[in-house]
Structure formats: structure tokens, C-alpha cells
Amino acid sequence: MQNGHIMTNNMIKLSKSSIGEEEKKAVENVLNKEYLGMGSEVEKFENNLSEFFQRPCVCVSSGTAALQLAMEASGIANGDEVLVQSITYVASFQAISATGAKPVACDINPKSITIDLSDAGKRITHKTKAIMPVHYSGGVGDLDEVYDFAKKYNLRVIEDAAHAFGTLYKGKRIGSFGDLVCFSFDGIKNITSGEGGCVVTENTEFLQKLKDTRLLGVEKDTDNRFLSKRSWQFDVKYQGWRYHMSNIMAAIGVEQLKKFPNFAKKRKQLANIYNNELKSFNSLTILENDYDYVVPHIYPVILSQNIDRKLLQIYLRENGVETGIHYQPNHKLTYYKKNIRKLEVTEKIYSKLLTLPLHTELAEKDIIKITNLIKKFPE
Ligand SMILES: *Cc1c(COP(=O)(O)O)cnc(C)c1O
């Protein structure tokens, strides 16, 4: 056993960003040019992302802002309802309620922790305008079925793809197809721009609206800012927000995107090692993600009923391993708990979810250490 001090130094972190000299240099360049706000770096990051997705994209200040603006661009407003799984980061819920719409908490498919469409179907009303599939951990479940469901009920699809940057679904990259697809570039996501996010869509009306609403609704201000100018005379047609991305952020993002092929390879490798070590261990269940295609943002497992999560977390921490819980259900939160029917699978599973460390600076031996510790944990 190590003592407390050494332990914290050697702690295997749950997640972390991976920043090198390239990002530091890029930020320094922006600082030296003294044009810090939204300008040519943002244009460059957007162009590079558009090349990555093979579709246009609009960068904003966070993944949460991306979700909110995507919904608002597609007409979601006060009094509407949006179907979303209860187990997701509170950002998904907050983005929905920020538009004035109501997040309608849905149950999950326990194998992928993605939205259960048979449950969602029971929650459709005349107010339901959209469904927000959350690409939990990086996997997307059966996304074609989500689009079939949306077609059947005439819903918009706003994908919360915050975890799924780089994931392939049936040979196609997430973001390269679909209605409105939202990513996050916060500090620990698959790539980061410090904070930040983007919306990918090919709907030209939505794209223009996104560009305007991220800059207080100031019409066509994006075009001017990319030329280092500003709009002095303009019209405003809708509620807008200060949700644009800065050159400082974009400069980090540009460098991260270059490194993404290596990041993705590493994340997939580590998740495959976890899977190999844990797949036949019967005190927990692994998710059904195929890490040849899924780029994992986190590595959650579902503990069997006889394992006490809290004790396992303490035991792992004492042995230098940090763990997390993604996520407590949002329908239990004070702000969202009104009028919610029981979510059976969610309630059964959430107390058994445990997230193991995953980031690009881990090595195979770290994963083996973690899985060996778990296998030795007395039930
Ligand atoms: C990170 C995250 C978001 C929000 O992104 P931010 O950039 O932090 O605002 C939304 N949904 C999920 C599932 C996330 O993990």
C-alpha cells in the first residue's frame, strides 16, 4: 500500500485533456496578433471541421450552447416538448429548458444506455417537437431507428453527440449525416478548444440562423468578423445570445483536430483492452460498443447487483484509481422532477453505473492495473 501523498501523485485520473506545445504556440500567436474575439481562427476551425464532417458547421461557445441554438434554429420554443433520455449530462436538459421547451425524460436501452424508443413512443403528445438522442460514451445505439421514429412522428432530431466526436456508424462519421448534430469541445472531450462546441447541419436556413443567433442575432455579423470587421448597421430578427467562439479557443481546436487521428486510435485501443479484460468477468457488464468504430469519450461499466459501487469506488481510490458516475438521472433533480412517470430501467441501472479512467495519456499497463484491482475486489 502506498501512503496518501504518493497516492495522489500517482493517481490514475478519470479523464484529462491532452495539451502539447502546439496548442500553447497557437494561443501565443493569437495573443500576439491581439485579435482575441471571433475572427479568422474561428473561420479556419470551422473550415477544418467542415472538411472533417464533409458538411457545414457553426462553432459556438460550448456544447450546451450548440444544443440550445440548434433547437432554436429548428423552431423549438416555449411550450414544446423534447424527448431525451434521463441518463445524460444535465447540459442536455438545461439546453432544452433554455429554449422554453420541456425535456421529457425517457428510459434507456440497458445495453447501450441510449434512448429506449418504445418508452419514448409512450411519451409523445401533440406538443412533442423533437427527439434528442444522446450518444452515450461515444456509441450511438440504433441511430437509424431514431430517424425512423422521428419521421413517423414528424419530429426534428437534435443529436447530442458531445461524446461521439469521430465515431463511425454503419461506415459514416457521426455529424456527416442527420438533422442537427451537436458536439462539445470542453476540456476533456475527444478534442478540446478549451471550452466550445459546434452544430453540424446542411440546412442553409438553420445555418444562417445559427450564425446570427450566436452573435446576439446581429444579421450577417459572422461574415464581417471573419474579415476582422464588425457590423455597425444591422437588423435583428430573433432572440440571440453571446454564444460565439473566440480566436483563442479556435486556435486550440485547430491543433487538436490535427492530433485527432492519434487520439482516436489511442482511445479505441484502451477501450478494447478494457473490453478484453472485463468481457468474461461476471461481476459487471460492459457496454455493447464496438471500439473498432466507436471513439469512446468515457468507459462506463454496469456493476452487478451484489457489488456496492460506493465501496468499490473507495477501494479503487485507495489504490490510486479515480472513477466517476455518468450520470445521475435528470428526472430526479428538483428542477426537472415534476410530472415524470417511473423510468424502470433507468432506476435499476443508474446506481450500478461506474466510469473507469479513459484518456489519451493512459497506457496498457494502467488499464491492466485497474482491471486487476476490480477483479480482486471482494463482493
Ligand atoms: C459535455 C457534454 C455536453 C455539453 O457540452 P459543454 O461543452 O460542456 O457545454 C452535453 N451533453 C453531454 C452528454 C456532454 O457530455
The ligand as an SDF file (V2000), in Angstrom:
LIG
                    3D

 15 15  0  0  0  0  0  0  0  0999 V2000
  -20.0730   17.7320  -22.3920 C   0  0  0  0  0  0  0  0  0  0  0  0
  -21.4940   17.4220  -22.6780 C   0  0  0  0  0  0  0  0  0  0  0  0
  -22.4210   18.3790  -23.1160 C   0  0  0  0  0  0  0  0  0  0  0  0
  -22.1850   19.8550  -23.1010 C   0  0  0  0  0  0  0  0  0  0  0  0
  -21.0440   20.3130  -23.5580 O   0  0  0  0  0  0  0  0  0  0  0  0
  -20.3230   21.6000  -22.9060 P   0  0  0  0  0  0  0  0  0  0  0  0
  -19.3390   21.9360  -23.9450 O   0  0  0  0  0  0  0  0  0  0  0  0
  -19.7270   21.1570  -21.6110 O   0  0  0  0  0  0  0  0  0  0  0  0
  -21.3650   22.6550  -22.7220 O   0  0  0  0  0  0  0  0  0  0  0  0
  -23.6720   17.9650  -23.4950 C   0  0  0  0  0  0  0  0  0  0  0  0
  -24.0420   16.6820  -23.4040 N   0  0  0  0  0  0  0  0  0  0  0  0
  -23.2040   15.7260  -22.9510 C   0  0  0  0  0  0  0  0  0  0  0  0
  -23.6710   14.3220  -22.9070 C   0  0  0  0  0  0  0  0  0  0  0  0
  -21.9070   16.0730  -22.5530 C   0  0  0  0  0  0  0  0  0  0  0  0
  -21.0890   15.1340  -22.0730 O   0  0  0  0  0  0  0  0  0  0  0  0
  1  2  1  0
  2  3  1  0
  2 14  2  0
  3  4  1  0
  3 10  2  0
  4  5  1  0
  5  6  1  0
  6  7  2  0
  6  8  1  0
  6  9  1  0
 10 11  1  0
 11 12  2  0
 12 13  1  0
 12 14  1  0
 14 15  1  0
M  END
$$$$
